Amino acid sequence: MYRTNTCGELTIKNVGETVELAGWIQKIRDLGGMVFIDLRDEFGITQILINDENLQKQAKELKHETCIHINGKVVERSNKNNQIKTGEIEVEAEKIEILGKCKNVLPFEINSNQEVREDLRLEYRFLDLRNQKLHNNILLRSKIMKTIRDKMDELGFTEIQTPILANSSPEGARDYLVPSRLNPGEFYALPQAPQQFKQLLMVAGFDKYYQIAPCFRDEDPRADRAPGEFYQLDFEMSFATQEDVFNVIEQVVPYTFEKHTNWKVEKGKIVRIPYKEAMEKYGIDKPDLRNPLIIQDATNLFKDTDFNAFKGKTIKIIVVENGAKQGRKFFDKMEEFSKTEEVGAKGLAWTKLDENSELSGGIAKFITEEMKQKLEKEYNVKPNSSIFFIADEFEKAQKIAGLVRIELGKRLDLIEKNIYKFCFIVDFPMYELSDEGTIDFSHNPFSMPQGGLEALKTKNPLEVLAYQYDLVCNGYEMASGAVRNHDPEIMLKAFEIAGYTEKDVKEKFGALYNAFQYGTPPHAGAAPGLDRMIMLIADSQNIREVIAFPKNKKARDVLMGSPSKVSKEQLKDVHIKLDLES
């Protein structure tokens, strides 16, 4: 036995007891006549007092992060520390045993506030995970997963695992391919999601399925998206409508947030916002509702304007109450932001209304008295407000206005703090135009079109809506889902519009298409992202901070050295010859 207690549980009640502790040396303090060690494990820190001269000599040779075993007696501290649970006691050491030596020089200080290059931290992730904040994130992840499983079990869902080695499927991202040794020239694909499998489970008669599923997509990394692989709470229900799915999410997601955070959590029925409305009011399909700013359309207001920059353009405006107090430098900085590559605006017009309702600054001279009155009456522009104008083609104006809204919320500190606000985005378009000008699925190819087969046959594809939905929290997409297309005739027509032949459908989705011939129940589901959920609950800005062993920004595992080259023999086994020059 290496320990009778952890480093986080001894209190004044244990004084006089002989105990054994094991952990890592966080700090050594040599005060001349006495030496102190702060001993750390997963549960806390206990101060070790060393009075014995021989033990002091041994302790002074120890290095930080050495793993040791201590025998000693619990005594009351003379200088108590109210910041930690064990702060009233210390353990007077009678024996010190080294369990694991540590190198003289650490690659970085474990619990330091110093900025450390991320790749170095990831290379020594086993040390990085000793950092208390990061360590607690991983423990939080475990607790959240248990909460989710308990709740899903309570709601009558059955946990079922689906294959990792699957077939290639066009689901919006590149597949990771795995060559087959036993089937030369053929490949498995790691699943982007268990989409087809969970639908097949519904055909198989399972009523409610879920799993905490690994998903694999060859995408470019972002701060809020793990490269390569991620996890989601994947669930599906038979005989279910969109509202049935929403009811499950409303019971699971806010409950999980509330259980693991001190922030306020909006509970109850989550607001539904149609996609079109979200784009008009927020310029984005994942709006942060903590930001009070709203985008308004002022195209008609400026239809007869003499201002050349506005002629023939879609005009979006953002009104900021009390924004007139900002100086010229603020407006110039916002214009600089609008011209960045990320935003892509040619400029950002502005003006402000003073306390006497007089316009000044920016484009004030191009706004007539009649326009000003309409701004006050129809656009709720109050005294001391500032107005920002975005002029461009319709979709580009929406996008720019959305990014300007977000930036204004940040720079003016308008974002409501310590609260989680949820919304469902509904009524997504079934199709969109690709960069090549062809019709493509906009969201999920397995979704049921609103209006069914008739809508697909009679409507402009770009006007067909789908029973697709996203859950959004604080500006992050938290979940995506749909009512599934379970009718083979509708399925063929839906894919035909997107350029797939019946042969394509049978080849790429053969199992699903075949299964739909044998009495398929209506079904629906969704998949909240686990990593992103944990990131938000942990109040982290980087999703890699809530994953034990993440890839870096270039999708490389610098700890394990992957991806890596393999031998010619390994390639030969799977019938692959590399051509790196072409």
Helices and strands as residue ranges (DSSP letters): G 12-14, E 18-30, E 35-41, E 44-50, H 53-60, E 67-76, E 89-100, H 118-123, H 125-128, H 132-154, E 158-159, E 176-179, E 187-190, H 195-203, E 208-217, E 228-238, H 242-259, E 264-265, E 271-274, H 275-282, E 295-297, G 300-302, G 308-310, E 314-320, G 323-325, H 328-338, E 349-353, E 359-360, G 364-366, H 369-378, E 386-392, H 394-411, E 419-420, E 422-426, E 431-433, E 439-441, H 452-458, G 461-463, E 468-473, E 476-483, H 488-497, H 502-508, H 510-515, E 523-528, H 530-537, G 543-546, H 568-573
